[in-house]
Amino acid sequence: MADIAPVDSQWLADHPLPPLDRAADKNSRGRVLAIGGCTRVPGGLLLTGEAALRAGAGKLQLATVADVALALGVAMPEAAVIPLPAGPDGEIADPGQCLDAALAGCDAVVAGAAMTCGKAGGRIADAVLAEGSAPVVVLDAGALMALGRRSPAHAGLVLTPHLGEMAALLACDAAKIEADRPAAARRAAERFGAVVALKGPNTLVAAPDGTLIAYAGGGVGLATGGSGDVLAGLVAGLAARGASPLHATAWAVWLHGEAGRRCAESLGPVGFLARELLAQVPALAGAMHHR
């Protein structure tokens, strides 16, 4: 079994993000579509969308249940909003053709954040993995819940499960995954043909070819509501800028963890909020660009 490479300053220097042309406009910096949310967690998608912009993407669309869309648009004037039909449970119902134009016009899509229903998440996963979708598709939270019963075929697929979601993806007990997290991450990457970020105190990023990368920083403060929504948005934002799925995911894990470390240093080891991670990201990414 191949060695596990640490995501550290040397790895980041060896795998830099794509440079941005000084003359780049907002379209060439990358367009992200974030799909998710529900009436129970109406603000979670805001974290995902802002994370994509903080990672450097140029344009953002937020697609969520109609009752929430207007409020999100007001809270985040940088984004366009797409209202989607909702079912009686407050989750996104069948989006039909509502997403077709947005999917065709974006560089990366992130789906599932702040969705709590596997059935609804499965419908969104089917929609974004259909032919003609974005070059990179990041599935998180609700969109992961039903994926284990599907066989996606998308070259730019990224999955961001926590332990429980990984257990559902691989149809096994969480204890089995915890006993050998590297093997589980590699198995999921091969099974789904995707880059997989298995979140935890030591986050593992696996690729279908067996590559495995690890990041052990960040701290316990990152174990808070909305933290995963931020990570998923960072992956999408970096991918929209042109980073490969593997490099976008590894960089996102590092940025997320280092943002947590900075918040812990300035605010305390626990008690900082997921939204407080976001302002840390541009400086962290910029510092690495200038090394």
C-alpha positions as CSV (number, residue, x, y, z in Angstrom):
1,M,0.0,0.0,0.0
2,A,1.3,3.4,-1.0
3,D,2.5,5.9,1.5
4,I,0.3,8.6,2.8
5,A,1.5,12.0,1.9
6,P,0.9,14.9,4.4
7,V,-0.7,18.1,3.2
8,D,1.9,20.5,4.5
9,S,3.7,23.6,3.1
10,Q,6.0,21.4,0.9
11,W,3.0,19.6,-0.6
12,L,1.3,22.8,-1.3
13,A,4.4,24.4,-2.9
14,D,4.8,21.3,-5.1
15,H,1.1,21.4,-6.1
16,P,0.2,25.1,-6.5
17,L,-3.2,26.4,-7.4
18,P,-3.6,27.6,-11.0
19,P,-2.4,31.2,-11.3
20,L,-4.9,33.9,-12.0
21,D,-4.3,36.3,-14.8
22,R,-4.3,39.9,-13.6
23,A,-6.8,40.6,-16.4
24,A,-9.1,37.8,-15.4
25,D,-12.8,38.7,-15.3
26,K,-15.3,37.1,-13.0
27,N,-16.3,34.5,-15.5
28,S,-12.8,33.3,-16.1
29,R,-12.2,33.0,-12.3
30,G,-14.9,30.3,-12.3
31,R,-18.6,29.9,-11.9
32,V,-20.0,27.8,-9.0
33,L,-23.6,26.5,-8.5
34,A,-24.5,25.5,-5.0
35,I,-27.6,23.4,-4.5
36,G,-29.1,22.5,-1.2
37,G,-30.7,23.8,1.9
38,C,-34.2,23.2,3.3
39,T,-36.7,25.0,5.5
40,R,-35.2,23.3,8.6
41,V,-31.7,24.5,7.8
42,P,-32.3,27.6,5.7
43,G,-28.9,29.2,6.1
44,G,-26.5,26.4,5.6
45,L,-26.2,26.9,1.9
46,L,-25.0,30.4,2.6
47,L,-21.9,29.0,4.2
48,T,-21.2,26.9,1.2
49,G,-21.7,29.7,-1.3
50,E,-19.6,32.2,0.6
51,A,-16.8,29.6,1.0
52,A,-16.7,29.2,-2.8
53,L,-16.3,32.9,-3.3
54,R,-13.7,33.2,-0.5
55,A,-11.7,30.4,-2.3
56,G,-11.5,32.7,-5.3
57,A,-14.4,31.8,-7.6
58,G,-15.8,34.7,-9.6
59,K,-19.5,34.0,-9.8
60,L,-22.0,32.1,-7.6
61,Q,-25.6,30.8,-7.9
62,L,-27.5,29.4,-5.0
63,A,-30.3,27.0,-5.7
64,T,-32.6,26.2,-2.8
65,V,-36.2,25.8,-1.8
66,A,-38.4,28.7,-2.9
67,D,-39.4,29.8,0.6
68,V,-35.7,30.3,1.5
69,A,-34.3,31.7,-1.8
70,L,-35.3,35.3,-1.3
71,A,-33.8,35.5,2.2
72,L,-30.5,34.0,0.9
73,G,-30.3,36.4,-1.9
74,V,-30.7,39.4,0.5
75,A,-28.2,37.9,2.9
76,M,-25.7,37.4,0.2
77,P,-26.0,40.0,-2.5
78,E,-23.0,38.6,-4.4
79,A,-25.0,35.6,-5.5
80,A,-27.8,34.9,-7.9
81,V,-30.6,32.7,-6.5
82,I,-32.7,30.0,-8.1
83,P,-35.9,29.1,-6.3
84,L,-36.7,25.4,-6.4
85,P,-40.0,23.6,-5.6
86,A,-40.3,22.1,-2.1
87,G,-42.0,19.1,-0.9
88,P,-44.2,19.0,2.3
89,D,-41.1,18.1,4.3
90,G,-39.5,21.4,3.4
91,E,-36.8,19.6,1.3
92,I,-36.1,20.2,-2.4
93,A,-38.6,18.3,-4.5
94,D,-38.0,17.1,-8.1
95,P,-36.2,20.1,-9.6
96,G,-37.3,19.1,-13.1
97,Q,-35.7,21.4,-15.7
98,C,-35.1,24.3,-13.2
99,L,-31.4,23.6,-13.0
100,D,-30.6,22.8,-16.6
101,A,-29.3,26.2,-17.7
102,A,-27.4,26.8,-14.4
103,L,-25.7,23.3,-14.6
104,A,-24.7,23.9,-18.2
105,G,-23.2,27.3,-17.4
106,C,-21.1,26.5,-14.4
107,D,-17.5,25.2,-13.9
108,A,-18.2,23.4,-10.6
109,V,-21.4,22.4,-8.7
110,V,-21.6,21.6,-5.0
111,A,-24.8,19.8,-4.0
112,G,-26.3,18.5,-0.8
113,A,-25.2,21.0,1.8
114,A,-27.8,21.6,4.5
115,M,-30.1,18.9,3.2
116,T,-31.3,16.4,5.8
117,C,-33.3,14.0,3.6
118,G,-31.6,11.2,1.7
119,K,-34.4,10.8,-0.8
120,A,-34.3,14.5,-1.7
121,G,-30.5,14.4,-1.8
122,G,-30.7,11.5,-4.2
123,R,-32.9,13.4,-6.6
124,I,-30.3,16.3,-6.6
125,A,-27.4,13.8,-7.0
126,D,-29.1,12.3,-10.0
127,A,-29.7,15.8,-11.5
128,V,-26.2,17.0,-11.1
129,L,-24.6,13.8,-12.3
130,A,-26.7,13.7,-15.5
131,E,-25.0,14.2,-18.9
132,G,-24.1,17.8,-19.5
133,S,-23.4,18.7,-15.9
134,A,-20.4,20.7,-14.6
135,P,-16.8,19.5,-15.1
136,V,-16.5,19.1,-11.3
137,V,-19.3,17.9,-9.0
138,V,-18.9,18.0,-5.2
139,L,-21.5,15.9,-3.3
140,D,-21.9,16.6,0.4
141,A,-24.4,15.8,3.2
142,G,-27.8,15.0,1.8
143,A,-26.6,14.2,-1.7
144,L,-24.3,11.5,-0.2
145,M,-27.1,9.7,1.7
146,A,-28.5,7.8,-1.3
147,L,-25.3,7.5,-3.4
148,G,-24.4,4.1,-2.2
149,R,-27.3,2.7,-4.2
150,R,-26.1,4.5,-7.4
151,S,-23.2,4.0,-9.8
152,P,-22.1,7.5,-10.8
153,A,-19.9,7.9,-13.8
154,H,-18.4,11.4,-13.6
155,A,-14.7,12.0,-14.1
156,G,-14.8,15.1,-11.8
157,L,-16.7,13.7,-8.9
158,V,-15.7,14.7,-5.3
159,L,-17.3,13.3,-2.1
160,T,-16.9,14.8,1.3
161,P,-18.4,12.4,3.9
162,H,-18.0,12.3,7.6
163,L,-17.8,9.0,9.4
164,G,-21.5,8.2,9.4
165,E,-21.9,9.2,5.8
166,M,-19.0,7.0,4.8
167,A,-20.6,4.1,6.6
168,A,-23.7,4.7,4.5
169,L,-21.7,5.0,1.3
170,L,-19.9,1.7,1.9
171,A,-22.9,-0.1,3.6
172,C,-20.9,-1.1,6.6
173,D,-20.6,-0.2,10.3
174,A,-18.9,3.0,11.3
175,A,-16.7,1.0,13.6
176,K,-15.3,-0.9,10.7
177,I,-14.4,2.3,9.0
178,E,-12.9,3.8,12.1
179,A,-10.7,0.6,12.5
180,D,-9.0,1.3,9.1
181,R,-9.8,4.8,7.8
182,P,-7.1,4.8,5.0
183,A,-8.5,1.5,3.6
184,A,-12.1,2.9,3.8
185,A,-11.1,6.1,2.0
186,R,-9.4,4.2,-0.8
187,R,-12.2,1.8,-1.1
188,A,-14.8,4.5,-1.5
189,A,-12.6,6.4,-4.0
190,E,-12.3,3.2,-6.1
191,R,-16.0,2.3,-5.7
192,F,-17.3,5.6,-6.9
193,G,-14.5,6.7,-9.2
194,A,-14.2,9.9,-7.1
195,V,-11.9,11.9,-5.0
196,V,-13.0,11.3,-1.4
197,A,-12.4,13.4,1.6
198,L,-13.1,11.4,4.8
199,K,-13.5,14.1,7.4
200,G,-12.3,13.8,10.9
201,P,-9.4,14.8,13.3
202,N,-7.1,13.4,10.6
203,T,-8.8,14.1,7.3
204,L,-7.9,11.7,4.5
205,V,-8.2,12.6,0.8
206,A,-8.1,9.6,-1.5
207,A,-8.1,9.3,-5.3
208,P,-9.3,6.4,-7.5
209,D,-5.7,5.6,-8.4
210,G,-4.9,4.9,-4.7
211,T,-3.2,8.2,-3.9
212,L,-3.8,9.1,-0.3
213,I,-3.2,12.5,1.3
214,A,-3.7,13.4,5.0
215,Y,-4.1,16.6,7.0
216,A,-4.0,16.3,10.8
217,G,-4.4,20.0,11.8
218,G,-7.3,22.2,12.5
219,G,-8.4,21.1,16.0
220,V,-11.5,20.1,17.8
221,G,-13.1,23.5,17.2
222,L,-13.9,22.5,13.6
223,A,-16.3,19.9,14.9
224,T,-19.2,22.3,14.8
225,G,-22.4,22.8,12.8
226,G,-21.8,24.2,9.3
227,S,-18.1,23.4,9.2
228,G,-18.6,20.7,6.6
229,D,-20.7,23.1,4.5
230,V,-17.7,25.5,4.4
231,L,-15.4,22.7,3.3
232,A,-17.6,21.6,0.5
233,G,-17.8,25.2,-0.8
234,L,-14.0,25.6,-0.7
235,V,-13.6,22.5,-2.8
236,A,-16.0,23.8,-5.4
237,G,-14.5,27.3,-5.5
238,L,-11.0,26.0,-6.0
239,A,-12.1,23.5,-8.7
240,A,-14.0,26.3,-10.5
241,R,-10.7,28.2,-10.7
242,G,-9.2,25.3,-12.5
243,A,-7.6,23.1,-9.8
244,S,-8.0,19.4,-10.4
245,P,-10.5,17.5,-8.2
246,L,-7.7,16.0,-6.1
247,H,-5.7,19.2,-5.7
248,A,-8.8,21.3,-5.1
249,T,-9.9,18.9,-2.3
250,A,-6.5,18.7,-0.6
251,W,-6.1,22.5,-0.7
252,A,-9.6,23.0,0.6
253,V,-8.9,20.6,3.5
254,W,-5.8,22.5,4.3
255,L,-7.5,25.9,4.1
256,H,-10.4,24.7,6.2
257,G,-8.1,23.3,8.9
258,E,-5.7,26.3,9.0
259,A,-8.7,28.6,9.2
260,G,-9.8,26.6,12.2
261,R,-6.3,26.8,13.7
262,R,-6.3,30.6,13.3
263,C,-9.8,30.9,14.9
264,A,-8.6,28.7,17.8
265,E,-5.6,31.0,18.4
266,S,-7.6,34.2,18.3
267,L,-10.9,33.1,19.8
268,G,-10.3,30.0,21.8
269,P,-10.0,26.3,20.9
270,V,-13.8,25.7,20.8
271,G,-16.7,28.0,20.5
272,F,-15.9,29.7,17.2
273,L,-18.5,29.5,14.5
274,A,-18.3,28.0,11.1
275,R,-19.0,31.3,9.5
276,E,-16.0,32.7,11.3
277,L,-13.7,30.4,9.2
278,L,-14.6,32.2,6.0
279,A,-12.8,35.5,6.6
280,Q,-9.5,33.6,7.2
281,V,-9.4,31.9,3.8
282,P,-8.3,34.6,1.4
283,A,-5.2,35.5,3.5
284,L,-4.2,31.9,3.9
285,A,-4.5,31.2,0.2
286,G,-2.7,34.4,-0.6
287,A,0.2,33.7,1.7
288,M,0.9,30.4,0.0
289,H,0.7,32.0,-3.4
290,H,3.5,34.4,-2.5
291,R,5.9,31.8,-1.0
